[in-house]
Amino acid sequence: MPKVKTSRAAAKRFKKTGTGKLKRMKAYKSHILTKKSAKRKRNLRKATMTDATNVKVMKRILPYL
């Protein structure tokens, strides 16, 4: 059986937690920050869990994570 290749793009964006969930950073924090409130930008700094609807696909492209 051949090895399964990991999607390197996804491997750089996701980390696995101790319980096996996938952790990701939030989007919309890279540019056009002037119109966003300080509260909104502060909340975008925090990491969050990947939604349950995407986990099956993520496990397929990250087989060894």
C-alpha positions in Angstrom: 0.0 0.0 0.0 1.5 3.4 -1.0 1.9 6.3 1.4 -0.8 9.0 1.4 0.5 12.4 0.7 -0.3 15.2 3.1 -1.6 18.5 1.7 1.3 20.8 2.7 -0.9 23.9 2.4 -3.3 22.5 4.9 -0.5 21.2 7.2 0.7 24.7 7.6 -2.7 26.1 8.5 -4.1 23.4 11.0 -2.8 22.0 14.2 -4.2 19.0 16.2 -5.2 19.5 19.8 -4.7 17.0 22.6 -8.3 15.7 22.2 -7.8 15.2 18.4 -9.7 18.3 17.2 -8.4 20.6 14.5 -7.4 24.1 15.5 -7.2 27.0 12.9 -6.7 30.7 12.8 -9.6 33.0 11.8 -9.7 34.7 8.4 -10.1 38.4 7.4 -7.2 39.7 9.5 -4.7 40.4 6.7 -5.7 43.7 5.0 -8.4 46.5 4.9 -8.1 46.7 8.7 -9.0 50.4 9.0 -12.8 49.9 8.7 -12.8 47.0 11.2 -13.3 47.8 14.8 -10.7 47.1 17.5 -13.0 44.6 19.1 -13.4 42.7 15.8 -9.7 42.7 15.1 -8.9 41.5 18.6 -11.4 38.6 18.2 -9.8 37.6 14.9 -6.5 37.1 16.7 -7.8 34.1 18.6 -7.6 30.5 17.3 -10.8 28.5 16.9 -11.8 24.9 16.2 -12.5 23.6 12.7 -16.3 23.1 12.1 -17.5 19.5 12.4 -18.8 19.6 8.8 -15.3 20.0 7.5 -13.5 17.6 9.7 -14.0 14.5 7.5 -12.4 16.3 4.5 -9.6 17.7 6.7 -8.7 14.2 8.0 -8.4 13.0 4.5 -5.9 15.7 3.4 -4.0 15.5 6.7 -3.6 11.8 7.2 -0.6 11.9 9.5 -1.4 15.0 11.6 
